Amino acid sequence: MRRALSAVALLVLGTSAACAAEAVTPCRIAGIRNDVQCGVVSRALDPANPAGVKIDVHYVVVPAMARRKSADPVFMLAGGPGQSAIALAPAVLPLFTRLNNRRDIVFVDQRGTGRSAPLDCDDPRHLRLAEQADPQRQIARLAQCRDALQKLPYGDLRMFTTPIAMQDLDAVRAALGVERINLVGGSYGTRAALDYQRQFPQRVRRSVIDGVAPPDMGLTTSHSSDAQAVLDAVFTACEREAACSQAHPALRTDWAALLQSLPRRVSVAHPLSGQAESLTLTREMLLGAVRGPLYAPPLAAALPQAIGEAARGRFDAIVGINSLLAPRKGMTLAMGMHFSVVCSEDLPRKAHAVDPPGTDFGVGFAELYERVCASWPRGELPAAYAGVPPSRSPVLMLSGGLDPVTPPRHAERVAKALGPNARHVVVPNAGHGVLGIGCMRDVLFRFIDAVDDADALAVDAGCLKSIPRPPAFQPLHLPEQAK
């Protein structure tokens, strides 16, 4: 009997391996040196109508280097919502170098992004600054995009929610013939990972979620108070740093006066063309320019100098800092998918919001989304969607103490819901995204590679605590050349 069972087991394993081999074909991805494997699964646009419109969900497998590889691959879930995981792969693959020795790394373009039924809108970066920042023009451009997307064969914008997308992800897992997977998600990718775990708990071996955006989080309302907390921390850090407080002794006063002076006519250089432009700067435009650098402490460190320059009527610095976060290749968002998710999943949470608006940031960010979402089709969510059930498998949660959009407070309540299999690590001086800093690559490897669950949860992450906050930027004053 034992021999017979062994033979059956070998037959099943052999069949799974053969199916997995047929699922992918060799291919090349720009930015990745070696050959990879590309695959696609056909999925119903509407899961309730399996005989209806189909979409192709594309994925890429970066094969393990070792011959005797582990059976549990790592799936990377992109952020946004709206990022293409495949386009992001070349930038994030170095994070997985050690894991990739014995594990496949899988990048799935979530429906609505990249190669999977994309919901792209026109890139506004070529427009003049006034056109980019004008809320009326933003809303008009997005309305035009919505109308164009709805004419696509897969243009039912209600069918791009996270729960449906995670069913696609499990179809990729099945196509690869693997029983369990490891999840690594950042920002919105953490929400996707939590929902995959909610729907398919038996398929998850380990999860690492960085910058936790839980399903009950209303991004449009929480973003104001969270951004305000980090901006206030920038002011406090400047006051406590001798060089910064000496250079900017009235930073808070300058900032308040600057906001009070708006709207006003200003001249600034376009960050891409360098051409001078004249525009009416509004309060919301200035807050938008400040909001971006808050994501990354090295950029936030330049805000005291930029605010000081703006208080003296020179706005090139504050516009230029924000442009450093302008989307690059692999970082752009499919805005149609973005609004399909946010309008369906985040905006309805406004009725239950308990976060007071930030003193400076107010409700402008939320109002923009409200106006766009008023006419954006919304998908239906399962009743259990907003809940986070206890985890069967280890979850490593990462938060930056200076994160303006997914600060530790959101991860704390998720950790309580997940229970004893969750561990929350806060990096005090990190911003939005911890995976790429300091010793985190080694922590990631040891957490996923540990054979025992208890050893995984006990991984030493103390090396992350000592990462310093960048000092405030001070301009370099070169000595005048002798005449």
N, C-alpha and C positions, 0 to 999 in steps of 0.2 A: 504493500500500500504506500509506504514512504517513497519508494522509487517512482511509483506512478504519479504521486503528487509532485515530486521533484520534476518529473518530465513535463507535467502540465504547467508548472511554474515557469520552467525554461521556455516552453512554447509561448506562454503569455508574454514573457519578457522579450522574447525574440520578435513577436508580433508588434509589440509597442515600439521597439527600436526600429523595426522596418517602417512602421507608420511615421515615426518621427523623421526618418531619413527622407521619406517621400514628401514630407511637409515643407521642406526647405530646399533651396537651390543656391549654389555659390554665387556671390555677387560682391560688388565693391561699393563702399560708401565713402564719399569725399571726406577727408580728414582722418580716416582710419587707415593705418598703414597696411594691415594684412587683409586678406580675403575674409569675408564674413558670410553668413547664410541669410537669405531673405525668404520670407514666407508670407502667405496671405490666407485668411479664412473668410469665407462668404457668410454674411450674417443678414438676418432679416432687419430691415430698417425699423419696423414695428414688431417687437417680439410677440405681440398678440395676433399678428397676421403673418405667420411664417411663410405663406405662399405669395406674399406681396413683394414689394420692392426690396431688392437685395443691395447691400453695400459690401465692399471689400475692406477688411481691416488688415493693414499691413504691419509686419513686425520684422525685426532683425535680430539674429542670434550671433553674438560674438563667442565662438567656440572656446571651450577650455583648452589650455595649452597642454596639459598632461593627458596621457593616453587613458589612464585609469581615473576618470573624472567622477566627481560626486553626482549623485542622482538628482539633487535639488538645485536647480538654477536660481539665479537672482534676477528678478524682474524690477526694472527701474521705472517708476511712475513719475511723469513730468508734472510741472506746476502750471501756474496760470490763474484760472483754467484757460487753456488754449495753446499751450506749448506742444510742439512735436517732439516726442521722445527720440525718434530716429535722428532728427536734425540736431538734437541736443547731445547725442551719443558721443561724438568726438570730443566735446568739451568735458564731459563727466567720466569718460572711460578711465582716465588715470586714477580716479577714486577707487576703482575696482581691480587694480593691477594684481594685488595678491590674491583676491578672491577668484580672479579669472584664471589663475593657474590650474585650479581643479574644478571650477564651476563655469558653466555657460552664463553669459550675461545677456538678458533679453530686453529689447526696447520695443514697445508696442505703441504705434501711433493711435491714440484714443480716437474713437469716431468723432469727426468734426475737425481733426487736426492733421497736419502733414499730408500723408498720402492716403489717409482713410476718410473718404467722403469729406474733404476739407470745406470748412465754412469761413473762408478768408474774406476780409474786407480790404479796400485800398489802403496802402501805406501812406499815412498823412505827413511823413517826415519831410517830404519835398515841398510842402506848402509853406507859405509865409507864417511866421510865428503867430501873428494875430489870427490867422485862419485856423491854425492848429489849436489854439487855446480858447477860441470863442465857443461857449457852450451851445449857442444856437446852431452854429455851423457843424459842430460835432454831432448834434442830434440829427440834423438834416442828412449828414453823410451816412450815419448809421441807419437811418430810415431807408435811404437808397440802397444800402447794402442788404438790409433785411428783405426788401422787395426783390432784389436780384437773386438772393439765395433761395427764396421760396419758389423760384422758377426752375431750380435744379431738379433733376430726377429724384434726388434724395432730400428735397427741400422742406420736409416736414420738421420744422425746428423744435418741435416738442419731443423728438426722439433722440436727444443728445444728452440726457441726464446721466449723472454718475452711476446710478444703479444699473441702467441698461449697459453702459460702457463696461462695467465690471463683469457683466455676463459675457461680453465679448472677450475680456481678458481671460476668463476661464476657458473659453473656447480655444484660445491660443495655447493655454496650458495643455488641454486635452489633445490638440493637434500635435504637440511636441511629445506626447506620450509619457509625461511625468506625473507622479502622484502628488508631490508637494513642492511648493516653491517658497522662496524667500522674497519678501517685498522690501524695497527701498523707495520711499516717497518723500518729496520735498514740497512744502507749501501746499498748494491744492492737491498735489500727489498724496499728501497724508490723508486727506479726506477720502480719496479714491482707495487708498490702502485699507482704511478703516471700514469702508463699505464692502470691499472684497472680503475682508475677514468676517464681516457680519453675514454675508450671503454664503460664503464657502469656508467656514472655519476649519473644516477637516483638511483643506488643501494648503493651509499656511503652516510653514515650519518656523520661521522667524520673521519679524517685521522691524524695520528701522524707519521712524517717521520724524522728519526734521522740519520744525516750524509748523506746529500742529494747527490745522484749520478744521475743527470738528464739524460734523454735519448739522449741529444745532447752532452754529455760529452765523450771525447775520453780518456778513462782511461790510455791507453798506452802512451799518450803524456803528459797529465796533471800531471801524478803522479810524474814526475821528478821535475818540478818546485814547486809543492806543498810540496814534501818531503824536497826539498832544503830550503824552507822558514822555516820549523819547525826545521831543523838542525841548521840553522843560529840563530834561536830563542834560542836554547839550549846554543849556544856559548855566545850570548848576556846575557842571564840570569846568566850564570856563571861569566861573567865579572862584573855584577852588584851585585853579592852576595859575601860578604866579605870572607867567609870561602872557597868558591869555587875558587875565583880569587887568594886567597893566596895559595891554594893547587895546582892550575893549572894556573900559571901566563902566560903561553905561549900556551894555549889550541889550538887556531887557527893555530899557527905556527906548533905545534906538529902534528895536523891533516893534514895540507898541506904536511909536510915532510913525514908523514906516507903514504899518497897516492902516493907521488913521488917515494917512495922506492919500490913500487910494479911493477912487481911480485917478490916475494922472497920466499925462502923455510922456512917454519915455523913448529913448533911442537905444537900441541894443544891436549887437552883431549876431546874425544867424549862426548857430553853432556848427552847421554843416558847410554853408557857403562863405561865411565870414563877412557877408554883405550887411551893411548897416540898415536897420529897419526901424521905422517909427510906428509906434502902436500905443493904444490906450491900455495901460496895465491895470488890471482889476485885482481885487483882494483874492479871488479864487485862483487867478493865474499865478500870483505870487506864492500862495499856499501850495499850489501844484508844483512849482519849482523847488520849494523847500521839502515837500513830502518825499520826493525821489531819493535825495541824498541820505535821508534818515535810514534807509534800508541797509546802508553799508557804513559802519563807523569810520573807516578811513575817509570817506566822502563827507560824512557829517562833521568831521573834524575841521573841514574848510568852511563850514557855515558861519562861524563868528566873523571871519574875515569878509565873507561874501555879504553878510548882513550889514557889516560896517560900511562896506563900499556902497551898497544900495542906499543906506541912510544918507550918504553924501551924494546921491544922485547918479551913481555909476552901477548899472545893472548887468553888465556883461559877465561878471564873475558868477552871480547867482544863477543866471541862465546857462552858463557854461558848465557848472558843476552838475546840474540836472541832466545835461546832454550826455554826460559820461555814462549814464545808465540807459541811454537810448538803445533800443533793441538791436542786437547784432545778429549775424547768421546763427540760427539755432535758438535764438532767444525771442523771436517775434511771436505774437499771439494771433491765433485765428479768432478774430473778434466776434464772429458769428457764433462759434462754439462757446466763447467766453460768456456772452449774454444769454445764450440758451441755458447755461448752467446757473449763472448768478440770478437771472430773473426767475428761474424755477425753484432754486434751492436757498438762496440767501435773502432776496427781497421779501418773501413772505414772512421771514422771521422778524421783520420790523415791528409788527404788532406786539411781539413779545420782548422787545428790546428793553434792557434795563441799564444800558450804558448811556450816561449823559454825554452830549456832544462836547468835544474839546473846546476850551475857551476861545482859542484862535481858529481852529479848523471848522468848527460849527457843523452845519448840515449840507454844505454845498456839494460835497462828494456824493452824499446819499441822494440829493435832489436830482443830480444828473442821471443816476441809475433809475430813479423812479420815473423820470420822463421817458427814458428809452424803453424801460420794461413795460410801460403802460400799454404799448402796442406790440410788444414782442411775445410770440406764442410761448406758452409755458407748459412744460411736461408735468405729468402726474407722478407723484412719489409714493412709494409703498408706505403704509402706516408705520412700519418699524424703522423707517429710514433715519429719523433723527436720533434714535437710540444707539448706544454703544454697549453691546453685551459684554459680559466678562470674557476675557481672552483665554483660549485653551493653550496658546503658545506664547513664548517670550516676545515682548515688545520693548524696544529701546526707543524712548522718546527724547528728542533733542530740542532745546529752546535757547534762543539768544536773549540775554537779559536786556538788550537794547533793540529788540525787534519791534518795529512800529506797526506791524500788521498781524503777526501771530506770536505775541509775547507769551511768557510762561503761564499766565493765568488761564489761557485756553487749554493748554496741555494738562494743567493740574486737575481740572475736573474730568478730563478724559482718563487720566491715570487712575482716579478713584473708580470710575466705571469699569475699566479693564481689570482691575483687581490685582492680586499678588503677582501675576505674570508680567506686569508692566513696571518699567523703571524709567524715571524721569531725570534727565541730566540737564542742568541749566548752566550755560556758559555766560557768566556775568557780563563780559565785555564784547560779546558777539552780537551781530545784527540779525538780519533775516537770512538764515542759512548757516548751518554749523558744519555740515559734512565736509566742506572743502578747506577747513582751517586747522592749523596746528597738527596735533597727533591723531585727528579724527579718523584718518584712513586706517590706522592701526587698530583703533577701537572698533571700527566697523568690521574689519576682518576678524578680530578675535571674537566678537559677538556672534557673527554668523557661522564662523568655522568651529566654534566650541561644540564638542560632541554632546555634552550634557547640558540640559536646559538651565540647571542651577548655576553651572559655570558661566553660561552666557550672561545671565542676569547679574553675576558678580564681577563682570569685566571691569577692570580699573580704568576709569575715565578721569582720574584726578589731574592728569596732564592738561586738561582743557581749562581748569580753573585759573591757571596762572597766566593766561593770555591777557596782555595789558590792553587798556583802552588807548587808542592812538592820541597823542597830544594834539592840541589845536594847531592848525596850520599857521605858520608865520611866513609871510612873503620874504623872499631872498632879496636883500638890498645890496646890489653890487657897487663897489666903489667907483666913483666917476673916473673916467680915463683922463690922464693928464693931457692937457691941451698942448 
